[in-house]
Amino acid sequence: MNPTAEILVIDDETSIRKILEITLQSNGYTTLQAATGREGLQMTAVHSPDLILLDLGLPDESGHATLKKMREWFGKPVIILSVLNSEEDIVTALDNGANDYLIKPFRTGELLARIRSALRSAGPEDDGPIIRLNGLEIDLATRTVKKDNELLKLTATQYALLALFGKNAGKVLTHQYLLREIWGSDFVDQLQYLRVFIAQLRKKIEKDVNYPEHIITESGVGYRFLAGSN
């Protein structure tokens, strides 16, 4: 991963912006700063940064509202940095299009790791119909999956779920998002459907289902498909 990415920090606290600026620049990133949601949207439109760090407690509007507006036209990674730690806030942010969520105060090493993961998973926008991740090969054109060059037998639903993970590698996908995308809006509360298919999929793609390396559980929120080794 090339550490010359440009990162926009949207946070109303001057001290936080300064700490993030020093941390990011010392690790090879260039930075931009905004103190309000409106300013953040304007800078996003002008500069199109490679990644955005977004606080939810902005003075002019909530970060949730800013994120929803941003996701109407901005497709690059957004990581939430917030003191809000309720499951509702985390799920709402992820459903609105955030790639990840870190609770303040956070550890510098973890933040940098999340940034690297988000930038890596963003990758080139046009990779063609084949997704290659962690020894898996998902061919979107032929709807086939190989593990270590061996063809896997998947049901239509198992394939649809894995393809959705592959297209969103590295991003936390909420239970509700997965259920809505695979089974439809009438099934957003049927978590057991999802658990059953996740278990089935893990049996086919994981070396050890008790220690999954591909489909990682984000407790109380959803799942993350790893985009590469950490």
C-alpha positions in Angstrom: 0.0 0.0 0.0 1.3 3.4 -1.0 1.4 5.6 2.2 1.1 8.9 0.2 -2.6 8.9 0.4 -4.4 12.1 1.2 -6.7 12.0 4.3 -9.4 14.5 5.3 -10.1 14.9 9.0 -13.6 16.2 9.8 -13.7 17.0 13.5 -14.7 20.1 15.5 -12.1 19.7 18.2 -8.9 21.5 17.3 -6.8 19.4 19.6 -8.0 16.2 17.9 -7.3 17.5 14.5 -3.8 18.6 15.5 -3.0 15.1 17.0 -4.3 13.4 13.9 -2.4 15.7 11.6 0.9 15.0 13.4 0.2 11.2 13.6 -0.8 10.9 9.9 1.9 13.1 8.5 4.6 11.3 10.5 3.4 8.1 8.9 3.7 9.5 5.3 0.1 10.7 4.7 -0.9 14.2 3.6 -3.8 15.7 5.5 -6.7 18.1 5.1 -8.8 19.5 7.9 -12.4 20.6 8.3 -14.3 21.6 11.5 -17.9 21.3 10.4 -20.0 19.0 8.3 -20.6 21.6 5.6 -16.9 22.5 5.4 -16.1 18.8 5.2 -18.5 18.2 2.3 -17.0 21.2 0.4 -13.5 19.9 0.9 -14.5 16.4 -0.1 -16.0 17.8 -3.4 -12.9 19.9 -4.2 -10.1 17.6 -3.2 -11.6 14.0 -3.4 -9.3 12.7 -0.6 -8.3 9.0 -0.6 -9.9 8.5 2.9 -12.0 10.5 5.4 -11.9 10.4 9.2 -15.3 11.7 10.3 -16.5 12.6 13.8 -20.2 12.2 14.5 -20.5 15.2 16.9 -20.2 18.1 14.5 -21.5 21.6 15.4 -23.7 22.3 12.4 -25.2 18.8 11.8 -24.7 15.3 13.0 -21.9 13.2 11.4 -24.6 10.7 10.4 -26.3 13.4 8.3 -22.9 14.4 6.8 -22.1 10.8 5.9 -25.5 10.2 4.2 -25.0 13.3 2.0 -21.4 12.3 1.3 -22.3 8.8 0.2 -24.7 10.2 -2.5 -21.6 10.8 -4.6 -18.3 10.0 -2.7 -17.3 6.3 -2.9 -13.9 6.3 -1.1 -13.3 4.9 2.4 -14.8 6.8 5.4 -13.8 5.8 9.0 -15.9 7.1 11.9 -14.0 8.4 15.0 -16.4 9.1 17.8 -17.0 9.1 21.5 -20.5 7.7 20.8 -20.2 4.0 21.5 -23.8 2.7 21.4 -24.6 -0.2 19.1 -27.3 2.0 17.5 -24.8 4.7 16.5 -22.3 2.1 15.2 -24.9 0.2 13.2 -26.4 3.5 11.8 -23.0 4.8 10.7 -22.1 1.5 9.0 -25.6 1.3 7.3 -25.1 4.8 6.1 -21.9 3.8 4.3 -19.0 4.1 6.8 -16.2 1.6 6.2 -15.2 1.3 9.8 -15.9 2.7 13.3 -13.4 3.6 16.0 -14.4 4.8 19.5 -12.5 7.7 21.1 -10.1 7.5 22.7 -8.4 5.1 20.3 -4.9 3.7 20.1 -2.7 5.2 17.4 -1.5 1.8 16.1 -5.1 0.5 15.7 -6.1 3.7 13.8 -3.2 3.3 11.4 -4.0 -0.3 10.9 -7.6 0.5 10.1 -6.5 3.2 7.7 -4.2 0.8 5.9 -6.9 -1.9 5.7 -9.5 0.6 4.3 -7.1 2.0 1.7 -6.0 -1.5 0.7 -9.6 -2.8 0.4 -10.6 0.3 -1.7 -8.0 -0.8 -4.4 -8.5 0.0 -8.0 -12.1 0.9 -9.0 -12.0 -1.3 -12.1 -10.6 -4.7 -11.3 -12.6 -6.7 -13.8 -15.0 -9.6 -13.1 -12.5 -11.6 -10.9 -11.9 -10.9 -7.2 -8.8 -12.4 -5.7 -8.5 -12.3 -1.9 -6.8 -14.4 0.7 -6.4 -17.4 -1.6 -9.9 -17.2 -2.9 -10.9 -16.4 -6.5 -14.5 -15.2 -7.0 -15.3 -15.0 -10.7 -18.3 -12.7 -11.0 -18.8 -13.4 -14.7 -19.1 -17.2 -14.4 -20.4 -17.1 -10.7 -17.7 -19.6 -9.6 -15.4 -19.7 -6.6 -12.0 -21.3 -6.2 -10.0 -21.9 -3.1 -6.3 -22.5 -3.7 -7.2 -23.1 -7.4 -9.8 -25.8 -6.4 -13.4 -25.2 -7.5 -15.8 -24.9 -4.6 -19.4 -26.2 -4.7 -21.6 -23.3 -3.4 -25.4 -22.9 -3.4 -26.8 -19.8 -5.1 -27.3 -18.1 -1.8 -23.8 -19.0 -0.5 -22.3 -17.6 -3.7 -24.4 -14.4 -3.4 -23.2 -13.9 0.1 -19.6 -14.5 -0.6 -19.7 -12.3 -3.7 -21.2 -9.5 -1.6 -18.4 -9.9 0.9 -15.8 -9.9 -1.9 -17.1 -6.7 -3.4 -16.9 -5.0 0.1 -13.7 -6.6 1.3 -12.3 -4.9 4.4 -15.6 -3.1 5.2 -17.8 -3.9 8.1 -21.2 -5.1 6.8 -24.1 -5.0 9.3 -26.5 -7.8 9.9 -29.3 -5.7 8.5 -27.4 -4.8 5.3 -26.5 -8.4 4.6 -30.0 -9.7 5.2 -31.6 -6.9 3.1 -29.2 -7.4 0.2 -29.4 -11.2 0.1 -32.9 -12.0 1.3 -34.8 -8.7 0.9 -36.2 -6.1 3.3 -38.8 -8.5 4.8 -35.9 -10.5 6.4 -33.9 -7.7 8.1 -34.7 -9.1 11.5 -34.0 -12.8 10.7 -30.5 -13.0 12.1 -30.7 -16.8 12.3 -30.9 -17.0 8.5 -27.6 -15.1 8.4 -25.9 -17.1 11.1 -26.7 -20.4 9.4 -25.3 -19.3 6.0 -22.2 -17.7 7.6 -21.5 -21.0 9.3 -22.0 -22.9 6.1 -19.8 -20.6 4.2 -17.1 -20.8 6.8 -17.0 -24.6 6.6 -16.2 -24.2 2.9 -13.6 -21.4 2.9 -12.0 -21.4 6.3 -9.1 -23.7 7.4 -10.5 -23.7 10.9 -14.1 -22.5 11.5 -13.3 -21.8 15.2 -10.5 -19.4 14.1 -11.8 -17.8 10.9 -9.3 -15.9 8.8 -11.7 -14.7 6.1 -15.2 -13.9 7.6 -14.6 -12.1 10.9 -17.4 -11.4 13.4 -17.9 -7.9 14.5 -19.8 -8.6 17.7 -23.3 -7.2 17.8 -22.8 -5.4 14.5 -22.1 -7.7 11.6 -19.2 -9.2 9.7 -16.0 -8.1 8.0 -14.4 -10.0 5.1 -10.6 -9.5 5.3 -9.0 -8.0 2.3 -5.5 -9.3 3.0 -3.1 -10.3 5.7 -2.5 -7.7 8.4 
